[in-house]
Amino acid sequence: MADDDIDQDSMADDWAAAMAEQADVDEAMAHAVSFDELKNEVTKQSAPGSPDLDVILDIPVSISMEVGRTSITIRNLLQLNQGSVIELDRLAGEPLDVLVNGTLIAHGEVVVVNEKFGIRMTDVISPAERIKKLR
């Protein structure tokens, strides 16, 4: 077996361990609805002739994690160089925002597994709250 295969297997094992740890945390938290359960529920409620949820499942979306924000003037922007520090609107230790196509859907914390970054969801915004923020 090549070194790359061993490294990939090791990385997969590390991610599997992290996911198992997350599963333990999830069991301790309130019951979360899986995508399959949601899909089945939507399918049950849909009227005959209405579009199937399968149509949109392969549409790509952009997910980003935001540490914080700030506003600066163009003058200050042009003065930035290597080593410059920009103060953000967040305190150290606050959760990151998880955005899908620019819409806040969750908060999370950074995790590192096998020298790669990931994010553990700590709070998922309910669909009702997301709709309120859109208005």
C-alpha positions in Angstrom: 0.0 0.0 0.0 1.4 3.5 -0.9 2.1 6.1 1.7 -0.7 8.3 0.3 -3.2 5.5 0.8 -2.0 5.0 4.4 -2.2 8.8 5.0 -5.7 8.9 3.6 -6.7 5.9 5.7 -5.3 7.5 8.8 -7.1 10.8 8.0 -10.3 8.9 7.4 -9.9 7.2 10.7 -9.3 10.5 12.4 -12.4 12.1 10.8 -14.4 9.0 11.7 -13.3 9.3 15.4 -14.2 13.0 15.3 -17.6 12.2 13.8 -18.3 9.5 16.4 -17.4 12.0 19.2 -19.8 14.5 17.6 -22.5 11.8 17.5 -22.1 11.3 21.2 -22.6 15.0 21.7 -25.6 15.1 19.4 -27.3 12.3 21.4 -26.9 14.3 24.5 -28.5 17.3 22.8 -32.1 17.5 21.6 -33.2 15.1 18.9 -32.2 16.5 15.5 -34.2 15.7 12.4 -32.2 14.0 9.6 -32.4 15.2 6.0 -34.1 11.9 5.1 -36.8 12.4 7.8 -37.3 16.0 6.5 -37.5 14.8 2.9 -40.0 12.1 3.8 -42.1 14.6 5.8 -42.1 17.1 2.9 -43.0 14.3 0.4 -45.9 13.2 2.7 -47.2 16.8 2.8 -46.9 17.6 -0.9 -50.0 17.5 -3.0 -50.2 15.3 -6.1 -48.5 17.0 -9.0 -46.3 19.2 -6.8 -42.5 19.2 -7.5 -40.4 16.5 -5.8 -37.6 17.5 -3.4 -35.2 15.3 -5.4 -35.1 18.0 -8.1 -33.1 20.4 -5.9 -30.9 18.0 -4.0 -28.0 18.3 -6.4 -27.9 22.1 -6.7 -24.5 23.3 -5.4 -24.5 25.9 -2.6 -21.6 27.9 -1.2 -20.8 27.4 2.6 -18.6 29.8 4.4 -17.5 30.4 8.0 -17.3 33.9 9.2 -15.0 34.8 12.1 -16.2 38.5 12.3 -16.7 41.7 10.4 -15.6 45.3 10.4 -15.9 48.4 8.3 -12.9 50.5 7.4 -12.3 53.5 5.1 -10.6 53.0 1.7 -7.7 55.1 3.0 -7.1 52.6 5.8 -7.6 49.7 3.4 -4.9 51.0 1.1 -2.5 51.3 4.1 -2.8 47.6 5.0 0.3 45.5 4.5 1.8 42.3 5.7 1.5 42.1 9.5 -1.4 44.6 9.8 -4.0 43.8 12.3 -7.7 44.4 11.7 -10.0 44.5 14.7 -13.2 42.5 14.2 -16.6 42.8 15.9 -16.3 39.5 17.8 -14.7 38.5 21.0 -12.2 35.7 21.2 -14.0 32.4 21.8 -17.3 33.5 20.3 -18.8 31.0 17.9 -18.3 31.4 14.1 -21.2 32.1 11.8 -21.9 29.4 9.2 -23.4 30.9 6.1 -25.0 29.2 3.1 -25.1 31.4 0.1 -24.7 34.4 2.4 -27.6 33.4 4.8 -26.8 32.6 8.4 -27.9 29.0 9.1 -25.8 28.0 12.2 -23.1 28.8 14.7 -20.1 26.6 15.2 -16.6 26.1 16.6 -13.4 25.3 14.8 -12.0 21.8 15.1 -8.7 20.4 13.9 -8.4 16.8 12.7 -5.2 15.5 11.3 -4.0 19.1 10.6 -7.1 20.0 8.7 -9.7 22.5 9.8 -13.4 21.7 10.2 -16.4 23.2 12.0 -18.6 21.6 14.6 -22.1 23.0 14.6 -23.1 24.2 18.0 -26.4 25.9 17.2 -28.5 25.5 14.1 -30.8 28.4 13.2 -34.4 27.2 12.8 -36.1 27.7 9.5 -38.7 30.1 11.1 -35.9 32.3 12.5 -34.1 32.3 9.1 -37.3 33.5 7.4 -37.7 36.3 10.0 -34.2 37.5 9.2 -35.0 37.6 5.5 -37.8 40.1 6.0 
